Amino acid sequence: MTLYNKKGKAAAYIENDVIWTFDGRAIAYLFQDAVYNSRESSLGWFEKGWLRDMGGYCVLFTPQAFAGPARPSMETTPAKYAKKALPSKVQGK
C-alpha cells in the first residue's frame, strides 16, 4: 500500500506492517494502529488511510484515505528497490 505526502508524491509503502522507502530502507513499523520507529519510539498512528503524527496532523495518506483533509492528485508510484535488512526491533514485532 503506497503512502503519499501532502504534494501527492509517493513517499513510502507499507508491506507486512513495515513502512519502507522506495530505495529499500525500513523506516517504521505498524503495531495495531500505532506507528513506531526501530527504537520503539511512537511516531503516531495509522487511521482511515491516514498516517498521523503525534500532534494528530495528517502526514501521509493512502489512495483509500477518507475522513481527513483534502488529498492532492497522486503522482505515479516509483519502482521499489530491493529491501535492506530490517533493524532488530522491527524483526521482533
GUKE-825159 format. One record per residue (C-alpha): x negated, y, z; residue in three letters; chain; residue number from 1. Coordinates in Angstrom, 3 decimals. Example, Ala and Ser with C-alpha at 12.3 -4.5 7.8 and 13.67 -1.06 7.14 Angstrom:
BEGIN
{{-12.300,-4.500,7.800},"Ala","A",1};
{{-13.670,-1.060,7.140},"Ser","A",2};
This chain:
BEGIN
{{0.000,0.000,0.000},"Met","A",1};
{{-1.584,3.254,-1.143},"Thr","A",2};
{{-1.849,6.279,1.163},"Leu","A",3};
{{-1.761,9.745,-0.429},"Tyr","A",4};
{{-2.900,13.083,1.007},"Asn","A",5};
{{-0.991,16.384,1.009},"Lys","A",6};
{{-2.129,17.118,-2.564},"Lys","A",7};
{{-0.815,13.773,-3.836},"Gly","A",8};
{{-4.293,12.293,-4.283},"Lys","A",9};
{{-4.737,8.613,-3.396},"Ala","A",10};
{{-6.908,8.735,-0.271},"Ala","A",11};
{{-6.884,5.171,1.084},"Ala","A",12};
{{-4.856,1.986,1.143},"Tyr","A",13};
{{-3.534,-0.483,3.691},"Ile","A",14};
{{-4.230,-4.183,3.332},"Glu","A",15};
{{-3.755,-6.742,6.130},"Asn","A",16};
{{-3.252,-3.962,8.705},"Asp","A",17};
{{-6.618,-2.367,7.847},"Val","A",18};
{{-6.908,1.082,6.253},"Ile","A",19};
{{-9.567,1.043,3.526},"Trp","A",20};
{{-11.121,3.793,1.428},"Thr","A",21};
{{-11.283,3.117,-2.296},"Phe","A",22};
{{-15.071,2.751,-2.046},"Asp","A",23};
{{-14.581,-0.270,0.227},"Gly","A",24};
{{-15.017,1.122,3.764},"Arg","A",25};
{{-12.657,0.102,6.574},"Ala","A",26};
{{-11.801,3.349,8.364},"Ile","A",27};
{{-8.961,2.382,10.709},"Ala","A",28};
{{-6.512,-0.357,11.539},"Tyr","A",29};
{{-2.867,-0.680,12.472},"Leu","A",30};
{{-1.666,-2.442,15.568},"Phe","A",31};
{{2.115,-2.420,15.681},"Gln","A",32};
{{2.839,1.216,14.728},"Asp","A",33};
{{-0.354,2.700,16.195},"Ala","A",34};
{{-3.443,3.652,14.159},"Val","A",35};
{{-6.893,3.125,15.701},"Tyr","A",36};
{{-10.481,3.601,14.614},"Asn","A",37};
{{-13.108,0.870,15.056},"Ser","A",38};
{{-13.890,2.125,18.589},"Arg","A",39};
{{-10.243,1.558,19.510},"Glu","A",40};
{{-9.542,5.278,19.855},"Ser","A",41};
{{-5.994,6.179,18.906},"Ser","A",42};
{{-5.755,8.305,15.776},"Leu","A",43};
{{-1.971,8.496,15.505},"Gly","A",44};
{{0.855,6.288,14.302},"Trp","A",45};
{{2.458,4.957,11.146},"Phe","A",46};
{{6.198,5.552,10.857},"Glu","A",47};
{{8.679,5.604,7.938},"Lys","A",48};
{{5.816,5.566,5.432},"Gly","A",49};
{{4.015,8.485,7.082},"Trp","A",50};
{{0.668,8.309,8.871},"Leu","A",51};
{{0.890,10.929,11.606},"Arg","A",52};
{{-1.953,12.321,13.674},"Asp","A",53};
{{-1.848,12.626,17.468},"Met","A",54};
{{-0.135,16.017,17.135},"Gly","A",55};
{{2.678,14.450,15.109},"Gly","A",56};
{{1.631,16.049,11.822},"Tyr","A",57};
{{2.057,14.010,8.644},"Cys","A",58};
{{-1.468,13.424,7.349},"Val","A",59};
{{-0.983,10.702,4.718},"Leu","A",60};
{{2.050,9.103,3.091},"Phe","A",61};
{{3.076,6.082,1.057},"Thr","A",62};
{{5.332,6.153,-2.016},"Pro","A",63};
{{8.102,4.776,0.229},"Gln","A",64};
{{7.802,7.562,2.844},"Ala","A",65};
{{11.044,9.170,3.993},"Phe","A",66};
{{12.354,11.463,6.756},"Ala","A",67};
{{9.358,13.796,6.654},"Gly","A",68};
{{8.112,16.836,4.779},"Pro","A",69};
{{8.452,17.165,1.013},"Ala","A",70};
{{5.974,14.951,-0.836},"Arg","A",71};
{{3.875,16.241,-3.728},"Pro","A",72};
{{3.635,14.409,-7.047},"Ser","A",73};
{{1.312,11.429,-6.712},"Met","A",74};
{{-1.810,11.094,-8.840},"Glu","A",75};
{{-2.982,7.835,-10.380},"Thr","A",76};
{{-4.428,5.333,-7.903},"Thr","A",77};
{{-8.182,4.740,-8.404},"Pro","A",78};
{{-9.773,1.308,-8.716},"Ala","A",79};
{{-10.644,-0.493,-5.474},"Lys","A",80};
{{-14.309,-1.332,-4.931},"Tyr","A",81};
{{-15.476,-4.471,-3.131},"Ala","A",82};
{{-14.815,-4.297,0.586},"Lys","A",83};
{{-17.655,-3.949,3.045},"Lys","A",84};
{{-17.740,-5.915,6.305},"Ala","A",85};
{{-15.234,-4.921,8.955},"Leu","A",86};
{{-16.559,-3.301,12.131},"Pro","A",87};
{{-16.453,-5.762,15.026},"Ser","A",88};
{{-13.500,-4.071,16.772},"Lys","A",89};
{{-11.350,-4.296,13.636},"Val","A",90};
{{-12.149,-8.014,13.227},"Gln","A",91};
{{-10.958,-8.773,16.755},"Gly","A",92};
{{-7.394,-7.466,16.343},"Lys","A",93};
